[in-house]
Amino acid sequence: MARLPRLNLPDIAQHIIQRGNNQQACFFDEQDRQTYLDKLAEYSQKYHVAIHAYCLMSNHVHLLLTPEQGNGASRLMQSLGRYYVRYINSKYQRSGTLWEGRFKSTLVDTEYYLLTVSRYIELNPVRADLVTHPDDYPYSSYANNALGKPSHFITPSVCYQALAKTDKGRQSIYKTLFKHPLTQHTLDEIRHATNKSWVLGSEAFKIRIEKQTGQRASPSLRGGDRKSAQYRKNKQRLSQN
């Protein structure tokens, strides 16, 4: 089955996952992680991409970002990926690929999902049983978003800014969001959308993206579902827009 064209639109957030080839490690020490973050900062400025959240796991990377230009995210990831492979190959005297094919991505509905995806990203080390709380993990944006640690490349999203009028207020409210665990349904929804390149958002948001791109934003219902009430409801919505 042919892979779906990547959905890239300006000023719309994206959740990106890039994995190590064959689930192998892509970070081996502190210097590797710092090098990756330094180049992430450099290329995010070069290609005008705002970084809202990140998490560097041993064998994959999560990013939440918003490009000013439609191809900004792809250009950032291509430049960052190529540089980092050269760095790793030179440092460890290895050759060949480091990443598992192209990175995975999904467009994120800012109004309903952006802060949820940010939590999903920063809770990754907790779900992996590496730490008991996200502030115990040093390689994510939790310390920036929840604790106010200065960053030269994290840009607060519109949703984050709207949490309160002051930095302290926003940090306090953001921390309280982590008291409520993400449901299994939410976890599955984020994973499915990102891995399959479907849009993560409300039905109205998906319809908007389909109009802008001329591409499907979510999987088509199977033949057996065509008599369902949800199928008729979705079909009616599409016909009215």
Sequence and secondary structure as in RCSB ss.txt:
>XXXX:A:sequence
MARLPRLNLPDIAQHIIQRGNNQQACFFDEQDRQTYLDKLAEYSQKYHVAIHAYCLMSNHVHLLLTPEQGNGASR
LMQSLGRYYVRYINSKYQRSGTLWEGRFKSTLVDTEYYLLTVSRYIELNPVRADLVTHPDDYPYSSYANNALGKP
SHFITPSVCYQALAKTDKGRQSIYKTLFKHPLTQHTLDEIRHATNKSWVLGSEAFKIRIEKQTGQRASPSLRGGD
RKSAQYRKNKQRLSQN
>XXXX:A:secstr
         TT  EEEEEEBGGG  S  SHHHHHHHHHHHHHHHHHTTEEEEEEEE SSEEEEEEEESSTTHHHH
HHHHHHHHHHHHHHHHTT  S  B SS EEEEB HHHHHHHHHHHHHTHHHHTTS SSGGG SSBSHHHHTT   
 SSB   HHHHTT SSHHHHHHHHHHHTTS   HHHHHHHHHHHHHT  BS HHHHHHHHHHHSS SS    GGG
TTSHHHHHHHHHHHH 
